[in-house]
Amino acid sequence: MNDTEVIIVGAGPVGLLLAAELRLAGVRTLVLEQLAEPSPYTKAGGLHARTLEQLAMRELTGPFLEGGVPVPAWHFGFLEQRLDLSRLDSPYPYMLAFPQHRTEAVLQDRAIELGVDIRRGVRVTGLHVSADGVRVTAQTGDTFDAGWVVGADGPGSAVRKLAGIGFPGTDADISSFVGDVRATTPPRPGYGVQNERGALIVAQLSGGLFRFAGYDPAGPDRAGSDLTLDELRETVARISGQDFGLHDPAWLSRFGNATRVAEAYRRGRVLLAGDAAHMHAPAGGVGLNLGLQDAMNLGWKLAAVAQGRADAGLLDTYHDERHPWGHDVGEHTMAQTALITATAPTGQALRRLLADAIATVPELSLRWARRLAGLDVRYGTDPLVGTRVAEISLPDGRPGHLDLPGLGPVLVRPDGYVWSKAGDTPEPRVSW
Ligand SMILES: Cc1cc2nc3c(=O)[nH]c(=O)nc-3n(C[C@H](O)[C@H](O)[C@H](O)COP(=O)(O)OP(=O)(O)OC[C@H]3O[C@@H](n4cnc5c(N)ncnc54)[C@H](O)[C@@H]3O)c2cc1C
């Protein structure tokens, strides 16, 4: 018998949360990560409502709520009119600004506390799959055996390529910039501009840093070169007409809008999660959130199969349920990219039209806000399957609210009866 039941390749946020989920069920889990140390840079700037709800189910929101900053209005395609997140039907009606490197630190602490074996400085280069299990080879020649392997190794996923899983979609055709810098005269909170010269959005980060990110129509010519502070200054000034006194960069980078979804999230004993399964422009700040939600869907299923409590066919439901949402995010991030890059007069007119619709049609604002927040996720054609329960309405019309932390699975009958049995978690706490 293999000592290790599941190998996860990649200790990014998705690999770490998945590892914690597997260990929660007692699965012997090994994480292989090529970086010797966690990356100090932050890509994702925050967590959306559905992700926070899922972390709450594991009583994991503490460090996020203590250290994060709730942002009650969020942008769609850099439109001037923001979406009102305060109307979301969630205990977390906002986007919580929280840097990715700190999210990874919280998830790594959690995984280690639960007993996950994380080995750093191990780059996976080979994969052999047999009827009984998988053998993973590292660049050192070391081999690791397990029953299952999950590629959580980002958009360039070695696991996906070694398993021969296609990654169809579209290539990048624009170049965007991101700089985490200090600013002598920073703009007001929530500053953003989009015009015929490009697009710029500014967010305050921790430690006195500001993120200046946007779209530069001149970008494609420079896509092969590193972004410099001088270029960032020049680009920001050209688009905004202002000099914010940018200095002391912590991170300068470029990113594109390639949009791809793996043709299969499962092939036999190989599974994909997070950016290994889907990539897209970071418009709206949803990629990390989508990946963490993959991990929550896959974790309990893979644990049940690895421990012989469920047939392997259960894992196909992971693909069936999550694959459409990878496509969905690809769709709305492409739409947002079209808005962000709409520099011609026709595109500017479309932007004004949509901004006005957001301002004057509250249902449109709410619908797009729920989409970014991941609250509209459901699986299959049955409207109830996969729908999250954050609030319940009792038969006599009284509103109900499920106190989520630690509750685990619950059964709510139409007559208001609630049943819960989740290991040693307390009795269900239901208030109305
Ligand atoms: C500029 C920018 C801004 C973004 N902003 C947001 C945002 O605001 N909100 C949001 O939700 N998302 C955002 N994203 C997207 C988000 O950063 C990603 O979706 C997220 O990092 C995906 O996590 P992951 O664990 O799937 O992959 P990754 O974070 O890429 O982690 C993969 C890990 O696998 C390791 N690895 C790779 N290959 C191997 C190998 N062969 N062997 C061993 N290890 C390997 C890597 O070193 C890495 O640690 C942004 C992205 C960018 C570029």
PDBQT file of the ligand as one rigid body, heavy atoms in Angstrom, charges set to zero:
ROOT
HETATM    1  C1  LIG A 501      -1.695  40.710 -11.747  1.00  0.00    +0.000 C 
HETATM    2  C2  LIG A 501      -2.667  39.680 -11.233  1.00  0.00    +0.000 A 
HETATM    3  C3  LIG A 501      -3.677  40.081 -10.372  1.00  0.00    +0.000 A 
HETATM    4  C4  LIG A 501      -4.591  39.142  -9.887  1.00  0.00    +0.000 A 
HETATM    5  N1  LIG A 501      -5.579  39.571  -9.048  1.00  0.00    +0.000 NA
HETATM    6  C5  LIG A 501      -6.483  38.697  -8.605  1.00  0.00    +0.000 A 
HETATM    7  C6  LIG A 501      -7.507  39.128  -7.694  1.00  0.00    +0.000 A 
HETATM    8  O1  LIG A 501      -7.592  40.292  -7.310  1.00  0.00    +0.000 OA
HETATM    9  N2  LIG A 501      -8.393  38.193  -7.249  1.00  0.00    +0.000 N 
HETATM   10  C7  LIG A 501      -8.332  36.882  -7.646  1.00  0.00    +0.000 A 
HETATM   11  O2  LIG A 501      -9.176  36.093  -7.215  1.00  0.00    +0.000 OA
HETATM   12  N3  LIG A 501      -7.365  36.441  -8.478  1.00  0.00    +0.000 NA
HETATM   13  C8  LIG A 501      -6.440  37.312  -8.970  1.00  0.00    +0.000 A 
HETATM   14  N4  LIG A 501      -5.442  36.878  -9.781  1.00  0.00    +0.000 N 
HETATM   15  C9  LIG A 501      -5.365  35.445 -10.109  1.00  0.00    +0.000 C 
HETATM   16  C10 LIG A 501      -4.713  34.628  -8.983  1.00  0.00    +0.000 C 
HETATM   17  O3  LIG A 501      -3.473  35.174  -8.639  1.00  0.00    +0.000 OA
HETATM   18  C11 LIG A 501      -4.559  33.164  -9.415  1.00  0.00    +0.000 C 
HETATM   19  O4  LIG A 501      -5.826  32.715  -9.861  1.00  0.00    +0.000 OA
HETATM   20  C12 LIG A 501      -4.046  32.268  -8.283  1.00  0.00    +0.000 C 
HETATM   21  O5  LIG A 501      -2.708  32.517  -7.973  1.00  0.00    +0.000 OA
HETATM   22  C13 LIG A 501      -4.193  30.785  -8.667  1.00  0.00    +0.000 C 
HETATM   23  O6  LIG A 501      -3.731  29.980  -7.608  1.00  0.00    +0.000 OA
HETATM   24  P1  LIG A 501      -3.194  28.517  -7.898  1.00  0.00    +0.000 P 
HETATM   25  O7  LIG A 501      -2.840  27.937  -6.568  1.00  0.00    +0.000 OA
HETATM   26  O8  LIG A 501      -4.144  27.790  -8.783  1.00  0.00    +0.000 OA
HETATM   27  O9  LIG A 501      -1.886  28.725  -8.798  1.00  0.00    +0.000 OA
HETATM   28  P2  LIG A 501      -0.545  29.508  -8.485  1.00  0.00    +0.000 P 
HETATM   29  O10 LIG A 501      -0.771  30.615  -7.546  1.00  0.00    +0.000 OA
HETATM   30  O11 LIG A 501       0.070  29.800  -9.811  1.00  0.00    +0.000 OA
HETATM   31  O12 LIG A 501       0.353  28.438  -7.730  1.00  0.00    +0.000 OA
HETATM   32  C14 LIG A 501       0.925  27.341  -8.412  1.00  0.00    +0.000 C 
HETATM   33  C15 LIG A 501       2.113  26.829  -7.625  1.00  0.00    +0.000 C 
HETATM   34  O13 LIG A 501       2.637  25.675  -8.305  1.00  0.00    +0.000 OA
HETATM   35  C16 LIG A 501       4.047  25.746  -8.337  1.00  0.00    +0.000 C 
HETATM   36  N5  LIG A 501       4.526  24.947  -9.463  1.00  0.00    +0.000 N 
HETATM   37  C17 LIG A 501       4.370  25.236 -10.790  1.00  0.00    +0.000 A 
HETATM   38  N6  LIG A 501       4.924  24.271 -11.546  1.00  0.00    +0.000 NA
HETATM   39  C18 LIG A 501       5.437  23.350 -10.681  1.00  0.00    +0.000 A 
HETATM   40  C19 LIG A 501       6.131  22.127 -10.867  1.00  0.00    +0.000 A 
HETATM   41  N7  LIG A 501       6.401  21.625 -12.091  1.00  0.00    +0.000 N 
HETATM   42  N8  LIG A 501       6.528  21.444  -9.760  1.00  0.00    +0.000 NA
HETATM   43  C20 LIG A 501       6.263  21.914  -8.516  1.00  0.00    +0.000 A 
HETATM   44  N9  LIG A 501       5.607  23.078  -8.297  1.00  0.00    +0.000 NA
HETATM   45  C21 LIG A 501       5.183  23.775  -9.353  1.00  0.00    +0.000 A 
HETATM   46  C22 LIG A 501       4.334  27.243  -8.447  1.00  0.00    +0.000 C 
HETATM   47  O14 LIG A 501       5.640  27.560  -8.002  1.00  0.00    +0.000 OA
HETATM   48  C23 LIG A 501       3.261  27.844  -7.564  1.00  0.00    +0.000 C 
HETATM   49  O15 LIG A 501       3.674  27.983  -6.233  1.00  0.00    +0.000 OA
HETATM   50  C24 LIG A 501      -4.499  37.786 -10.278  1.00  0.00    +0.000 A 
HETATM   51  C25 LIG A 501      -3.482  37.371 -11.136  1.00  0.00    +0.000 A 
HETATM   52  C26 LIG A 501      -2.577  38.305 -11.623  1.00  0.00    +0.000 A 
HETATM   53  C27 LIG A 501      -1.477  37.855 -12.550  1.00  0.00    +0.000 C 
ENDROOT
TORSDOF 0
